Amino acid sequence: MCPSIGNHDTRETEENDDREQVMDNLYLRERLATEEAAGRASLGPGLFYRFRVAQDGEFVCIDTSKEHFFRRGRLFEYPKHQEFLRCAFPPKADGGIRWRMPFCHHPPYSAGPRHYNTDGMDGLIKLFELGGVRTCFSGHEHNFQHSRWKGIDYFVSGAGGKVRLGKPDATDEAHTESWAPTCHFLLVRIDGDTLTVRAIGSEADGTLIDITRFDPAGRPIEGPIKVPAR
């Protein structure tokens, strides 16, 4: 399991701090100790790490949470983590990695209906743009959303168990391409210069299907989402 930390694991919106339980239950300090020594992870405070997927892909976990002891902003702004982020998102192609994919709990862009564009993400978005990132994955809002802005596709996948049925009402601000109030998971496939994202749900009998999405005007959209490499 490769988790990211969210508001349910911190004191940002929850009464109890579950961050330590996440770190302990998944043996993250033990698993990432060697990676931190090599510069591929940054722990305490926050959870940051990256790992390769085959030859062309790398996932980068970013801690976008807030904590009471760091009042300047979100934990990715904590000075200790700056070197990790600079290495994770170099301004030029690095080591043949075609697909560098950040994932985090709070979405840079979200149209709601409860959680909207996350504040304090400008510096992170700039890193993505300079580092040639093509797609970013997050949660927080309990629905499916796909946004596209400045050549980057942003996916919100927060309806694995609980669904928020209200209609997003800030699609312009979130640069929304499509959304869906449906339980789902994402299936991502990389084939050379194309990354394909499918939002998978199920019929009443358990048959897996691609969910129907809707554009901001309410028109239905079906089929996978294609993300081209630059």
Helices and strands as residue ranges (DSSP letters): G 7-9, H 19-25, H 28-37, E 41-43, E 47-53, E 57-61, G 75-77, G 79-81, H 82-88, E 99-103, H 122-130, E 135-138, E 144-149, E 152-157, H 171-174, E 176-180, E 185-191, E 194-202, E 208-210, E 213-214, E 220-221, E 225-228
